[in-house]
Amino acid sequence: MAREVGTEGKRGGQAEVKGVSGVWEDLTDNVNAMAANLTTQVRAIAEVATAVTRGDLTRAIAVEARGEVADLKDNLNRMIAALKETTQSNQEQDWLKTNLARFTRQLQGQREQATVANLIMSELTPLVNAHHGVFYGAESDQDRPSLRLLSSYGYVERKHVASRWLVGEGLVGQCAHEKKPILLTDVPADYVRITSGLGDGKPLNIVVLPVLFEGKVTAVVELASFQRFNETYMTFLQQLMESLGVVLNMILANTRTEELLKQSQALAEELQSQQDELRKSNQELEGQTKALRESQALLNRQQGELQQANEELEEKANQLEQQRKTVEVKNRELEMTQASLADRAEQLAISSKYKSEFLANMSHELRTPLNSMLLLSQLLGENKEGNLSAKQLEYLHSIHTGGSDLLNLINEILDLAKIEAGKMKTDETEFPLTAVETFAERGFRQLAEQKGLQFQIALREGLPARIRTDRQRLEQILRNLLSNAFKFTPQGAITLTIQAAQPGARFASEALRRAERVIAFVVQDTGVGIPKDKQKLVWEAFQQADAGTTRKYGGTGLGLTISREIASLLGGEIQLQSEEGQGSVFTFYLPQSGGPALQTPPQAAPAQALPTPPAAMEATDDRYDLKTGDRVLLIVEDDAPFAGVLADQARAQGFKTLVAARGDTGLSLANEFKPDAVLLDVLLPVMDGWTVLEKLKAQPELMHIPVHIISALSERQRGLRAGAFGYLTKPVTKEALDDVFARLAGFLKAAVRRLLVVEDNELEREEIVRMIGNGDVAITQAGTGAEALAAVRGQPFDCMILDLQLPDTTGLDLLERMESEHGLRGLPVIVYTAKDLTEQEEMALEKYVHTVVLKGPESQGRLLDETALFLHRVAEKLPADKRRLLRRMQERDASLAGKKILIVDDDMRNVFALTSVLESQGMKVVFAENGRAGLEALEKNPDVNLVLMDIMMPEMDGYTAIGRIRQDERHRSLPVVALTARAMKGDREECLAAGASDYISKPVDMDRLLSLLRVWTG
């Protein structure tokens, strides 16, 4: 047995020994078991090896084994698995190369784009197991490149799906814009349906592929499949798109070649026609020559005349040829002019797009100080006490006239359309050149000392003593150039040099080339400089060399644009020389006529240390002279002169005054002294007026105080809806202020508030009276529109509750009639209705209605809260049950209380505004001024519940900061809401792609922000 199995290699044999027992019997059984086990293992290995040699790679050795046989089994199984993987990879590559070669053969020789599109759709779609497809070809014959549907596979037209897409529009346009494939997985059920005669269903995968040639998009292919596109299919599609791009480019090139060939053939035919005509003319000339030869004797007398006529004809032909060339030159000039006009039109469109934002910013910054100057000069000019001399009155008149002129100038500057349309007026006057030095010294010396910069002004020899130009425009140009120099110069020196233009200077302006004398105003700095590739960009509207989301320097980017246009109006031009890191030199060249020269150039004034400017001072008030029974007026205004005017007017009306220059200080004084009325500005430091008004109206002990807003912002409706007593826009007149104080005095004198309730349902009307009524409110009831009109005609009211459904008219018609007959005069109107308003109804009511209360379970409490706000009721005088109801309505949102929010924003005004709102909801706020500081704050406060991340910040922008947060495993699920003031198309997608959880644009809608916070912190 041992010889058969071990030596001869026979398998399956068994030893038979008769008559044995004990050890011999056990030995025999062990030998037989060993032989059987070895036989089973060898046969299993042999069977799998035989299957592998026949090409079956699905088999594996599963017999149990130990030792070297087990190693042999494992090695064979790994060998089979590796062989199977290699075979599969080779098959995929063979499939890939075979089909690429097949499509390459099929695409060769194609001459039409539509044929290629049909071939791709019919052959490619089933090949990659797709069941739906479209082929869009690129077109560039429009102002903006687009993609048009050329062919499809299983496509069904739908109303909301276009057959043409602009680049960047939809996924097709986005694919063409990014030049990268887009793969959609887990497609929603209502996105697209693959339809057949038996039914329809949603695809599992959609892929959008760009067809490129040398970086240019020639087509876009979109495929949908019930199955997932595997890696082989995606590789095949991307390689095929490259080949397809070459073919489409060749087709486009052939098409252009054929067009050129047709044009060439047409020109050749025209040339042949001209040659035929010339040949015919030659034959006629030959006939004429023969006739002339025969008649030579007779025509000798006329030869001289003919020769002279020929010379005249040649001269005329030369003149015609010269005229033809002149016309061609004129045509080229006309084309260049048209192109220049087109460029100007494009620049005008870009400037107009951003004009509104620029006008608003400039209005806020310039009108506030001008308001005080005009009002003070007007009050002094009245000379009520008669203690001013005629000369002093003349000075005041000059001040007021100058302020009015400045207001007109501001309006002209803000009307940027005048520059764009070329309608800006210039006013030339003659003035000494030293006035320019005085202007620069007075305007920028203090700034130079604050920043620790050297500032020199030099007037060179050879200059005229006086110049003639628009002084205001000249100073505006120099102000812009010097401001930019100070802005972009962190250290070093800035020099203003006024000199005659250097000999050999080249000018683009015709006026400068013809000028008798040219003066150069040179502004040189040692600042950051401008890179070569951005020196043209800085002249464009709203553009800066320091751009992008990490910009360090602020500004609108309009200064150089306006300066260039004004320089052109004055007949001059501005030239720039700059190197990055080495500073810049702006030279303004101005044409001048001759005149006497300056004898001695003045020396530049040495720089002197400037003391730190004092903080904004508050006007003197009466807080230390208050007595019981005094009527107290709180004035919250950061313009100290104007605050003083308001205080004087208030004292003349019998008020004692409290004055605050900051919003937080004003709120503190209101809590401490409980004034009878408040005059409030909106644009305040630390805490803006809107926040002050909100906090005043949110406190039961302060909500009854009438708050009259006086601000440069034109947001009257917003103020009245927030509970303001009145709204006045700066600049204000004395008559307007007298009216404000008269209204406040009359309101405070009246002990009872008058309320008009217009409701056709008697039970509901009585319920309103029961809810609102008290000793301090006299309620008039009306069940119809006619009764309401009669009531309004009879007496004035402080507030009105209106139902929109009346038996004889609608609420809107009633409001329009009241406005036309009497004028609502700021009467607070509360709409109390059960009707769901449409968007059109809300827009129609917006100009009359302060708030809308929908009838429901909580509506009575809400109605009590709103009427208390607009009637300025004293909460302490209300019954206990109504006070409790008011307190419950004014409680903060408990779902947000205790949450910790991290605000990352470089604009402290935004931080203060957001912090005020969030803290009023009981939230804890941590803030950082840029992305890097935000990451550090997050490390120190790991218990933050949500991050509000601004996008445009210095050092590290919001995109980078969000990416860093998402890289930290601890903050993968931390809600991050992006804040941005750009709000351009695609910004939301870019924020979400960077890792943001949600997105909200500036200016922030606080209701929407609180809603987002509830969602993400819930």
C-alpha angles and dihedrals in degrees: 000000000000090000093051095049103032103032108022094036095230114155130203098035122136130201117239118194114171125213098014129130142167117025093359092054091050090048091052093050092049092050091050092048091049091050093047093048093048091047092052094049095046093047092049091050091046092049094052092043089053091050091050092051087055091054100259104137095169095082128094135183108255102169117121114250142159139208119001092352089057090050089049091050093049093047091050092049092050090047091053092047092049090046090050092050092047091047091049092048090049090049091051091049091046089050091047095048094041094053093042089053091046093052091044090055092046093048094049113104096015112143104180128067093215092055091052091048092051091047093051093048096047097042105029101044098062092036092066093039092254120148104191131039147159132197119209121192123208120246125189101177092104133070089261123035114252141181123234127200109252104165142355145191119222089344122164118193117238130190096235095046115081127216091214127050131189117226107273092021117117123337091299092055092039090054089052090047097049094034089218132111118261118210120195119198129185092022114205116254094244096047100088136332128219105220133199136160090272100048145296139260143175120268121242097214134026122187126190114199129190119220106217137186117185090338094310121117112234099168145349124225122199122191132182126197140180086224133056117266104243125215093263092054092047092049090048092049094050093048091045091051089057091053090043090053090056091049094047091047090051090050091050090046091048090048091053089045091052090049090051089046091052090049090049091050091049090051090047091051090049090049090049089052090051090049090052091051090048091049090050090048089050091052091050090048090051089053090048091048090053090050090048091050091053091047095040093115092052095046100047090097091056096046095093092050091049092049090052091048090051091052090051091050091050091050091051090048090053090049091050091050090050091049090050091053091047090052090051090052090049090049091052090048089049091052091050090049091050091050090049090050090050090052090049091050090052091050089049091053092050092048093048091052093065099030097100095056092047093048092052093050093048092046092056094047098045107034098057098064091037090055093063094046094052095044096046093047090049093051093047091045090061087066093200092172093047094226098123123094124228090255091052091049088051089053091050090049089052091049092050092045090049091050091050090049089050090052089052090049091051090052090051092048092048090050092076091170090079090064092045092049093045093241100122111128124224126208112202118204134164117244138156117275089228087070088072090056091050091049093052094044094050095043103044111020093086091047091051092052092047091054094040093241129144111242121191131178118196131183111197127213121270096045123132116253091232134025132200119222141100099301094195093053092045091053090046091056093047091046090055094046094046093044090054090048092053092043095054098037112084094174141359127046143318122206131193110198123184113196145138114279114267117256111262095027111154122224134192091201116091090210091058093049091053097040120117091219132009123205119205122210104197120195110189127179139174094224135124096298128213124271116241093244092056101044091096092044095061091065092059120096115267092002129121135178086234098062138139132068093302096053114152101195125062132212139106097266091233101106099086092040092055091042091053092050093047091047088054090050089054090051094252138100141216122234127195132211118176145147124197111261094008103076135250139269118208114188120193111198116201124186117231139178121236123282144145115306127236111261102208125020111225118241121247113260113248117248115258130195113261119215117236108272114246121249119265107287123225121227118256112270139180101251092124094047102053120133134185110278096026117135105234125203120194114210115197105187130136094203100088098198092049091046088054091052091051091048092052092048091048093051089050088057093051100263128133110220141225117191129200128175096196132055096233091049091051092051090050092051090049091055093046103043103023093218123209093235141001133219106201135189118205102212100066133149122254095003122028123226095253090061092046091051092047093051093047092052092045094061115078092212092054105030094091093061111107110236118199115194121216110182145142089237115096097219102121096147093052091051095049092048090052089058102267115158091221144340130226125182122219136272090058132188129226090247091055091051091049089054091051093052092044091053092048092048092049092048094050092048093055110087095191127056118218119225127185116206114196109188128138095205106084095202093052090044091054090047090054091049090049092049098044102028122107138133094281096055126065109201125204116195128212127179098186139033092251091055090049092052091049091051093049091049090053102051143353121261133207096213141000132212110204134189112206095216110072127162097238103029145355126268092245093052090049092052092048091050093048090050094050095046104038110359117241089243092204094312106168109239121197115193110213109188144139092216121108103233121226121226090255091052092049091052092048093050094044096088093053109027125077097191142351123225116193115212112250146111094306097032097102092055090046090049091051090050094050095046091047088053097050096037090049091227121184105244094206091062093057123096116270095252092053092046090054091049091050091048091052092049091051097047115118124251105280092200090068099040114114096014116135116225126190113210115197109189134130094211108085092197089062091045092052093046094048093043091053093053096044095045089050086061091054096257126141114236130206119180139193129188100224142010096270092051089046091058090049091049090050090054091052093045108041090163093070110135098199141002124221102202123193113211104210108060137136124257094011123019126216096260092058093043093051090050091052091050092052091050089063110086090213093060102040091112098033109124111244118186114196120223120199137163094203100072093177126157110287096018093111092052091046092052093048091046089054089057104269117149093214142350137229127176130224135282083057118230099221094204090054091045092053089047090053091049091052090051098047098038097040 
